[in-house]
Amino acid sequence: MFTDGWYNRSMTINETVEVESKFEVDDDIPAPSADAFAPLVVDGPDEYELSAVYYDTDDLSLTRHKVTLRRRTGGDDEGWHLKLPAHAGRVELQAPLGDEVPDEFLSAVAGLVRRRPLAPVARIDNLRRVHTLRDDHGAAVIEFCDDHVSTEAFVNGGSAATWREWEAEIVDPALPDAHAHLAAVAAACTDAGATTSSSSSKLARAIGPLPDAGDEGVSPVRDALARDLGTLLDHDPAARRTTMVGVHQMRVAVRGLRSTISTYAAELEADAADTDLDLPGLLAELKVLAAVLGRLRDIQVVDERLGDLAAGYPEDVVSPQIRQRLRVELDAEARRAGERVTSALLSDRYLDLVDRLHELARVAGGTTAKGGKKKRREAGELMLSGVDRQFKKFTKVRTRTERDLAELDLTLAEREELTHVVRKRAKALRRNVNALPGTDGLTVAPLRDACQRLHTVLGDVQDSVTTRRWLRRIARRAEIAGESTFGFGVLFERERGFSERALDGFESDAAAVTAAYRELSESRRAARKRRKKDEKAKKGKKKGGRK
């Protein structure tokens, strides 16, 4: 849900989760019969004439990031609609009909729009016949819509089209067996002669393929920046709503951007020489954003872990009072951290940062683009040299950590602190590996997988560390209030045991990273030999031709 300050309390904004299946169907095919939808009972049809104008930026930023903004008249839900991607289906926000885009909707997509104007990109008219499918208790389960669509696009040169499609949408995803009923209705649609829609939405079909956003493949560094910036913006709307997935994925993207900019700072400084971009300042701003997101992310992870842990104990071990205190304390902390995230993403400071990231992605690899094939090959080698540098850092930390673990009598907290540094180095190495272009037959996947496995194991350890820190903090407050803290101790020891066991396999997982790097190195040597052999063969053909 929105945090405080997101929307005007005097305006009614409805929020629903949209889970649907869409089908393409010829005009002469009859809709499935009522018997085909059994055991659901068919009501209707109700008929509506709908007309919607869709809005976007000139580069179709909303559409690129799977966001839909429209003003629709007709039907029982006319008004402004904003559809946002979600973990399951899409979140749809609805506001009353008016002439201007609601400020609340502009705030929700501010990171994608970036202070640029929104303009109509398409008009879609729809003659809709709706059947409500109910269960044996009379509850509405599925809405089946038979749509006759006509569209006019105002972008990509402009075009018009007409078609017919069926939609089956769950009324309430929380209802028991709702998804099973949707699957059954979908099967009835295909049995009647429909085919699964090839477009994700009516708008996507109306405007056609999107123009290329940039010159992919010109520079691996540019591709890496564009990929992480795209991920950041994909999850921007969800992070503004402080969803767990949105906050996590935006934080991952921010870290990826920091890693790429730091690793290739010298090359990017040269590319940005003719701009006002300040790379150290950019890195500092990304660090601040990562910290704001990280605070909320940590609380969300702790909340989830403790909820799962407490659920495994009877109430005479972890009492209802302890469960309630955990819930109240963590909810309050999450609310405060969420407000900080929302405030940060609504600020001009954040929008300035996104503008600068777009500018950096635009100029990155400029010298590579001008240099032709040889420069592009050198850029690929540059990415590999970045992997080499990160592996050296990983190896140095790993060697020191394994030596200290073997020679010193360390507490669990000291062992966790040492391995956390290894995790950070493995994470940086993984990001550089992920940025490698998939060319020249290099064996990249084993190193990527090994880094991910080590990062996951040590990440779980760090989550356990954070959870125990919060348990101590909340237990102290409970003790001051005169409450029993026995259950906190049980949960603490359970987390402590988890961390002990997870660290037992650290050395083998770290060794797998080293082995996978050697495999990549072998494939690089083989690729260089093949390239030299090919170049020698080409020179031989040229000499033969001159004779």
Steps between C-alpha positions, in 0.01 A plus 500: 500500500601863467686656791375822661545800274452308178152614419239760583265355762211695344542311171370143470767272357407134470772235481445152358718214377436401141557135408369411156539287189456650153409329174485589132186377324345529155177695454298194396583283803221488763586555864522187718164371619389517863564125530864555400553712812344249742504465798500882494159652429475767228330837557441766237598620256537869585603718208721812514642746250847591625734765363849559639785735418844376601782732608878464490825691449642563153736202539219277636673458835185378678431236237862383500477438873161325479302788649166613354334837560156569349191716529193286430135587462214251506447197719466481875863595565545806279775735611879507500669160516867431576623143460833406656696174474484281810642169621177323401287670236478880498392758755228731368434839659181687416420869554187701416454640150654842442672698227855475638713204605462470881804627689507171691548309174774739389678434829467125450684514165727800563818295456388385155360834382785716643327838481423453129155564352247222455302493175239271341660205319189299408122487517326167554123452465342179614152350477512264799260224599565382857390170657552456873587142597391409854569207730229293668483753786421783258839670537641661184818311406583584136400775261489378140512784245428476129667810354463653153791743483587789269819702549681804370870546582659846502863374504722291272356679199139453610279202418150363549384145570200293603485158661305280739636351819383322814616581851453288810586684822492388862262718701677443833840319493458421872201274438568126543563320168480828304810417298379147431169642373691743276698211353177310431341803330817546293477138388136554400606801289767308310263204455253744338763601243684795656879529524705653778562867426837584348490850655524584868227766474267678259734799504802290405308360204370843400839677484700203372870422560687762702789685336843396623596690814875503419787342314528168682820310429716803421663502845479239778540776760210693350292183487572430868402853603185494287401159638533606864331836435216314328463270802497798736220663302308173456470479878474872575117501528501197732777648715293817538224278636764341728434144383761248608586392144509857369733627774730198467528513122556877493775459760662225290492729195655788695781275616552380144529858376752583773706193416511572125583870546771423758660218301516693172539851645804592285329400175173670597684819597641511147155441346346773716780753449279735295210493750434642845478152652682457832564128549613522866189706574286247314648215704438692823133553411457133412653405836250720684208349306625146569512577873144633505373193315718268708349615829149403390619183330671380819186555706286319244737201500510488881121519517465210259766286670362551850146437383604167353711409804232585756242302303705186567463522878199445728366795697641371830850548350450816292209668675227708335640800687840455333342452157296816551803704609697381197213597274448845654871587516585385148187654348591835652860476377386395153257789484773752589749347257231486230424868543869576450505295179187670370635843587833427330338376178265799487788748531660711229830358619396152384367628166828685444685176569289308247557773240876474551490120474318528168764745379782270609341201326465714185867603481652177634693310235515801269865441418422132438220585256735717295777241489329220310551128547847529654376743765205277582735206549713717727185593693427130550853454632441799727201323656710189552775706662232628739423139591872437552530795736201393704624140518836618635319694772282196574804270522686736734205522739422129476862400577520730801161387631573128469837550671341685792221243530756220517755665733300719735251410771216721375152559633204445270460878465864535390464217248184659363673835462793345310279301262278804440799668334543193279132520409536860388797411281313202351203726432719756320658221295159361408381841377802530272447147371133576430607797288711284268369477143413141410744469211817318393394172660614604848406274791324760713205314656695291758663811648170687507330206674783448749500868599123492538513189720765647730319834512172326589654293782687791655203729436285270712766523771488880487119492516536288814742754647253783433211298644689429823587868531131589482408221743742640759365851452134400532571261791661784697186711458286207609719447807473866597121466471510205741407239239637146472787474250535120492356471150741761367787285625358194325476686169848648548661159556315356202644774279844454654495129420395574143801728452740241648377235258505732199863597562610134507485482119665836436843369391364260238270763351787750485725239337232444235527867401875465449456181296237664282726803438776265381249340265417843358873575462551177306217587264652847447833347402324265260303791350820699444659204323197462275502870420871497410448194284210667319698819446794300362267316261353831377847641435588187308192540278587865430856408397368222277258743336777749419706230328 
